[in-house]
């Protein structure tokens, strides 16, 4: 977790180093590499009114964070009635989704003590960035007017900025609002710019503008800011057009000007919402290009008012990337450009110190973060004591935060409305591997790109009764910028041992043991729901590095490990998911309920490691070996 302004400054410093030129780069210089290019973008979300809506929004933010990788998100502040949901949304996004959060805070109608309580809570939750706002105008008024007061002890946003700086020093990064078309309570454009400059002097770090559609007006605002000495980052607010009627209402209510050219493009298609959205995304992309390319305004970031929607923001970014097909999704889901193979938490302590994780929670990272949120044993980024009582207990709370399939009807449609035989369950796992089901209880997201290389083999394994929930192919010295395997930055090499984690019947468990006995490079660890353990292979019992990287001027990094003791901790959670996320979908006395419970109580959870990551090309792969062993046994 860092202050957003520090991330912006870091990007600018890297850009200056690469360009070796003091001029502001043009759009061509920026190249709009996607994601993580020299420009950046952020998304705004607001807390839904219901718990179900909040759950669905968290799932959407998680997906957008993983696929689109914004520099940060911001969460709006509402009334006292919604403040708890605002805090829950902001805290969850930062802690479990690994994205930095800018929390809105309005001073309208709030006392100094109330504001301090909110800021103290934000600090406890690890929130490090605040957008300081005056808030909504007084009741029965459309806009703030000259002479209006907030009704609280902080009359204007500048008072809130001063309160934050005087009370918390440099702990919080502070953003403030900019109004390219003027604020109703300002006596003149010059007066407003002077006030904005005073907010920066009081301690604000950067500016986010009200949403705009007139690019020339926004750029003129930036020119005037630069002329009076406001040199901080200014992010233009871009709100994708969703429908003609909502666009008309919103711009009229907020007093936002719209160039005639936009009305001319929208008028012929105003009754076709899909066409309006398409034109709206094109307009937004054109605005971004023009703004980012301007050498005087010096704009290198864009802020999207998403309205909690996903498609339009994705469309705009696709157009900015010059990509016009779904290949973008594959591109942005690759590991290259990642610091680690997994997405780090944005919380202080974890983000800087946690450099190793057991592989078992690879597909349920939010559960792992929840169960280790009090973990204080990351000495120099290395794996701590796995027997520590700091490793949190399993709870239904971790199930909620880690995985959601929607309603019970949605879950049954995904996992099977009436499974009656083992093969029905096998097929569900195979369909997930083939991308025909987006989730299963043990895997929160779709298949990772590296698994596409073994997708066909994994599907065959699942249909043979080896229900895979975690796997990775072997890798021998892939470039650290590799599209699928890369992480850690350029100049390094990546290595992986082949790994497979699966549920299987006692009969198939014996097949795995026989296979390992015939392959000295392999180990297998297994446990059933009753706690009965099986181990086979050479030099069992130690912690094994499964993924590691070698980089210039750095120690060898090993971010993914297998620890047999932690495997037993994970097994408790893995077996519980059969009941909490599957069998409970069916009536207690039904055949489907009995089938899932029988699998839970009789199958083993197995972890197979092939320590020979070099010679696999000269012999059957781990996946082929498992399948061959099962067929030979039959």
N, C-alpha and C positions, 0 to 999 in steps of 0.2 A: 504494500500500500504506500503510495506516494501522493504528494500534492500534484494536482493536474498541471499547474503552471510549471512544475519541475519537468514533467514529461514533455511539455511543449518546448521548453528551453532546450532540453536534451536533443530533440529532433532538429531544432534550428541550428544547434552547435554542430551536429553531424553534417547537416546540409552545407554549412559554411566551410567545414573542413574538406568536404568532397569537391565543392565548387572552386575553393581557393579564390573567391571573388566576392567583393562586398556588395555587389548589386543584388537586388531582389530577383530570385529566379523566375523565369517565365513558366507557363504551363508546360512547355516542351521540356524545360529543365527538370521539372518535377516528375514527368513521365507518367504520373498517375498510376504507379505500380500498386497492385491491389492484392492483399491489404498491406499495410505497413510501409507505404511509400513515403515521400517527403511531405505530403500533405496528410491531414488527419480529419476524422469526422467523429461526431458524437450523436447520441440519440436521447430524446426526452420521452419519459413515460409518466403516466399519472396513476395513482392507486385506484383500482376498481372499487365498487361499492359493496361487493359481496366476497365471501371467502372463496367461492368457486371461481369467481373472476380473478381473484388474486393468484390462485393456484395456476390457472391457465396462463396468466400473464408471466409468471415466473418461468413457466416452461418455454414461453415465447422468447423472453429475454435470454434464457440459457441458450436457445437455438441461435439467436441473433449474435450473441457474444461469441459462440463457437465458430459460426460461419463467417461473420462479418468483421469481428475483431475491432470494435470501436475503441477510440482512445479512452472514452469514459461514457457513462450514461448519467442523466440527471433525473431526479424524481421530484415531482411537484408537491407543494405544500397546500393543504386545504384548510378546513376548519378544525376545531378541536375534536370533532366527531371522527375525522378521518386521519388525525395525526398518528394514531397507533398503527394504522395500516400503512401510512407513509413510511414510518420507521421500520416496520417489518419488511417492506419491499426493499428499502435501501440497504438494510443490514444483510438480508438474505443474498441480494445480488453481489455484495462485496465479499461476504464470507464464503459462500458456496459456489458462486458462479465465476469468481475470479476477475471481476471487472470493477474498476474504480468508480465511485459514486460521487456525484455533486448533488447535495441535498438542498432543495429550495427552502428558504425560511423567510416568512413575511412578518414584519413587525406590526402590521396594522392591528390595533386593538389589544396588543399584548403588553404587559408590564415588563419591566427589566427583569424581575425575578422569574417570570414565566419564560422569557427568552433564555435566561441562563440555564433553567432546568432543561430546556430542549437541547441546548448546546452541550450541556454536561452529558445528557443521554446519548447524543450523537458521538461524543468522544468515547464513552464507554463501549459503544457498538463498533468503534473503529472507523467511523466516518471521518474523513479528513478534509472535506471540501464543502463549502457553503456558497450558495447563490443568494446574496443578500438583497431582499426586495422590500419595497414599501407595502405591497399587497393590493388587494382589491379595493376599489373606491368605496366611500361610505354608502350605506344602503340607500336605495332610491335614486342613486346617481349613476349615470352611465360611465363617466370618466372622472378622474381627479381634476379639480379646478384650482386655480390660484387661490391660496389662502386656506384650502382644506387641511385638516389635521387628521392624523392616523387614528386618534382615539387611544393611543398607548403612550408609553414613556419614550419611545423612539419615534419621532415624528416622520422621519424620512429614512430612506435606505442608507444614507451616509451615516446616520446615527447608529444604525445596526452595524455597519462596517467598523466604526470606532469602538463600539461595545465589544465586538469580537476581538479586535486587535488589542485593546487595552486589557481585556480579561484573559485572553489565551495566548497572547504573543504571536509567535509564528506557527503555532500548531496547525491552524486551519489555513488552507488556501481559500481565497475569497474571489468570487466572480460577482459582477454587477450587470444590470441590464442597460442596454443602449437603445435609443429610439431614433432611428434614421429619419423618421418623418416628424419628429418633434413630440414632446410630452405635453399633454393638455395643461399641466400646471406650470409650465415654463412661460416666462414673460417674453422670451425671445430666443432664437436659435443660439445666439451668443451666450445668453445667460445659461442655457442648458449645457452647452459645452464646458463652460466654466464650472458648473456644478459637477459634471462628469469628471473633469480633471481633479476637482477636490476629492471626489470619491477615490480616485487612484492615489492621491497623496495621503488619504486617510488609511490606506492599507489594502485596497483592492488590487487584484493581480491581473485580471483580464475581463473582457466584456463579451457578453452574448447579446445579440441584437434581437429586438422584436422581429417576428417573421416579416419578410419583405417579398414583393413581386416585381418592384421597380428597381432593376439592377443599377441604373444610373443614379437614382436617389441614394441607394446604399453606398455606392462608391463615393459620391459627393460627401456623404457623412464621414466616410473614412478619411478623405482628403482633408476635411476641416479638422478632424481629430488630430491628424498628423501635423497640421499647420500650427495647432495650439500646444503641441508638445506631448500629446497622448500617443506613446509609442508601444503600448502593451498589445498583446494579441487581441484581435476583434474577430469573433466568430459570427458570420451571418446566419440568421435564423431562416431555415428553409422548411416550409410546410407543404408537403405534397398535396395536390388538389385531389379530393376524393369524389366529389360530385359537384355539379354546377350550382345547385341550390345551396349546399353548405358553404361553398366557396363565396357565393354572393352574400350570404348572411354574415359570415365571419369577417370578410373584408369591410363590409359596411359598418358592422358593430365596432370593430377595432380601428376604424378610420385609416385603413391601409390602402394606398393608391395602387391601381392596377393599370398598366399601359394599355392603350387602345388595341395594340397588336394582339395582346392576350385575349381580350374579349372577342376579337374577330376570329381567332382560332377556335374558341370554345363555343361561340354562338351556334354554328351549324350542327354541333353534336351534343348540345346541352341535355337532350333527353336520353342519351346513351351513356350511362355511368361508366361502363368499361372503357369506352372511347375517351371520355373525359379524363379518366385516370391515366390512360396511356399518354395523352397529350400533356397532362399535368406533369408526369415523370420526365418527359422530353424537355418541357419548359424548365423544370428544376435543374436538370443536367446542364442545359444551356447557361442558366444563371451561374451555376457553380464554375463552369469553365471560364466564363467572362470574369468573375470575381477573383478566382485563383490566379488568373493570368495577368492581372493588373499590377504593374511594377511600382505604382505609387501607393496604392492602398495597403500593400504588404500583408495580404491575407493568405494564411496557409492552413486554415481549418474551416470546417463547415459543421453547423449544428442542425440536426433534423428534428423537427417537431413531428414525431411519428403518429400521434393520436392513438398509441398502443397498437398500431398496425405494422405489419412486416413487409408485405409485398411491394409497396411503393418505394420504401427506402432501399430495398434490394434491387429493384428495377433501376433506380437512379444510379446506384453505384455500379451496376452492370454497364450502364451506358457510359459512365465516366471512364470505366476501364476499357471501353472499346469492345466489350464482349457482348454478343447478342444471342447467346444460347446458354443452355444449362451447364455447359462446361465450366462456367464460373464457379459453381458450387463445388465441383471436384477440386478446382484450383485453390479455393480459399479454405478447404478443409484439410489441406496437407499440413505436415508437421514443419516443413521448412520455414525458418523465421522464428520458431518457438525457442524459448530459452531452455525448456525441458520438454520431454515427450508428453507430459501431462500439463494441463493448464493450472498454473499456480494460483493459490488463494491470494486475494488482494489485501489480506490482513497483515498488519505489522508483525514482525517476528517470523511468521510463516514465509512471507514472500521473500525475505532476505536470507533466512536460515535453512528452510526446508528444501533440501536438494535430493532427498532419497525417499521413495515410497515403496511399500510392498506391492507387488503386481496384482494381488488378489482383488483390490478395490478399483482396478483400472477402469472398469465399466460402471462403477457406482461411486464416483469421487465425492459427491456431496455427503454420502453416508460416512465415508472415511474422514472427511473434514469435521463433521459433527462429532464423531466418536473420539476424535483426537484434538478437539478445539482447546482443551486445557493442557495439551502436551507441551512440555517445556524442555524436552530432551532432544535437541537438534544441535549437538556440539559440532561446531564448524561445518554444519550442513550434513553431518553423517547420521546414520541410523542409530537411534538410541536403544535403550534397554526394552526389549519386547515384553518382558515380564512385569513392567512397571504398572502399578495400579492406576496410573494416569490414563491408560487406554480405556476409554469409556465403555460403559455397559451397552449392550444391545437394547433398543427400545422401539416401540411402534413409532415414536417421534422420528427416528432416523429413517424409517420406511417412508413416512410422509414426505420428508424433505428430500429424499433421494429419488423418488420415482412416482410418477402419476400417469395413469392410462386414461384419465377422464372418468366418466360414469361407469357403473358396473356393467351396463349394457355395452358400452364401448369396449370394456375389458373382455367381456365374453365374446364379442365379435372378433377380437384380436387373438385371443388365446383358445377359443373353441367353445361353442355354445353347448356342446354335449359330448365331450370326449368319453369314450367307453373302453378303449384299448390302448395299450402302450404306444402303438404306431401312430395314434392320433396326436399324442404328445410329441413324439419324434418329429412329426411333420411340422408342428408349430415352430420348433427350433430350426428346422431346415429352411422354412419360409423366412424366418428372421435373417438367416445367413444370406439368403438370396435377395434380400431387400424388399420382400413383399409384405413384411410386418415391420413397423418402425421400432418396436420395443418388445422386450420380454422382461420379466421382473429383475433379472440379473444384469441387464444391459440397458442403460438409460437412453443411449443414442444409437444411431444407425452404425453399421460396420465401419471401422476405421480404414483409411485408404490402404494401409499396408496389408490388411487382411484380404483385399481384393485379389492378391496374388495367389491365395490359397482358398478362395471362395468355393470353387467347385469341389475341392477335396473336403472342406469342412461340411458342406451340405451333404455329401455322401456319408461322412462319419455320423452326422446327426440322424440320418435315416437308418443307419445301422445300429442305433441305440447308444451312441456316445454323444451325450447332450452337451455340446461345448458352450461355455460361458465366458471363456477368456483364452486368447491364443495369440501367438506372434511367430512369424517365420524367422529362420536364422538369417543373419546378415554378417558379412565379412568385409569390413572396410568400405562401406558406402560413404560417399561424400556427405558431410554434415549439412549440405544444402540440397540433398536428395529430395525429390518431390514428395515421397511417401515416408521415408525413414529419417529425414533430416531434422536436426534440432541443435541448439547450442551456438549457432552462428557459423560463419564461413571459416574455411581453413582447417576443419577437423575431419575425423573419420568415425563412423558409427559401426558398432558391433552388437549383435544380438544372438542369444541362444534360442533355438526353437523351443516353444513352450505351449503346452495344451492343458487346459483345465476343463474338466467335464464331469457330469454325473453319468454313472453307468451301473448296470445290474451286477450282482455278484459274479455271474458267468463272464460278463465282459471284463470285470475287474481281474479275473484270473488270466484272461487273454493278455491284459496289459502287463501283469507280473511276468508271464512267460516271455513276452517280447523284451522286457527290460533285462531279464536273466541272460538273454542271447545277445545283448548289446551293452558292452562295458561302458559306453559313453552316456548311458541313460540312467536316470533315477525316477522312481515313482513314489509318491506319497498319497495315501488315501485314508479316508475316515468316513464312517457312516453316522447316521443320526444318533445312534446309541453311544457313539464315542469310541468304537472299536477301530484301531489304527493298523495300517499295513504300510511297510516301507520296504523297498527293494532297490538295490543298486550299490555302487561303490562309494565309499566315503560319505555316508549319509549323516545328516544332522546339522550341518553348518549352514550359515547364510550364504546364498549363491547370488552373484551378480548376473542378472538376466539381460540388462542393457547397459552399455557403457560407451563413452566417447573419449577420443584422444584429440586434444586441441593444442595449438602452439602456446607456450608459456603458461600452461595451466596444469594442475594435477589431473590425473585421469578421473573423469566423472562417471559415477555409476548410479543413475537416478532410479533404476528399477531393480528390485531385488526379490528373492524368494527366501522367506524365513519359515522353517517348519513349524515353529511355535506360533507364529502369527497366522499361519495357514489354519491352525485349529481354532483361533479366534474368529477368523473369517468364516469357517465352516458353520459355526453357530448361526451366523446371519444368513448364509447361503441356504441352509436347510429350512430356516424359519420362513423364507420367502415363498416356499411351496404352499404354505398355509395362508400367510397373511396377504399374499398377492395373487393366489390362484385358487386353491380349493375352497376358500371362503366365498367364491363367486357362485357356488352351487349349493343346493339344498343339502342339509346335513346327512340325510339318509339316501342320497342319490348315488348312482353308479359313478358319476363323474367325481363327486367328492371322494368316494372310496378309492378311485384310481389314483388321484393326485396324492392322497395321503399314503397310499401303499408305496408309490415311488419314493416319497420322502423317507419312509421308514425302512425301505429295503435297499435302496441304491447307495452307492458310494460316491463321495466327491473325490476326484482324483486330480493330481497335479503331476504332469510328466515333463521332465526337463531333458533335453538332448544337449549335453555339454560340448559336443563336437560341432562347432558352428562353421568349420572349415570344409569338412569332407562330404557334406550332404549331397553335393552335385554328383558324387561318385557312387552313391548308394540310395536306396529308397528313403524318401523324406520321412519325418516323424509321422505325418498324417497317413502316408501310404503304409508305413510300418504298422500303425494301429489297425488300419482296415485289413491288411493282409493277415495279421495275427488273429483277428476275429473270424475271418473266413476260414483260416486253417483250423481253428478250434471247432468250428461247426462241421 
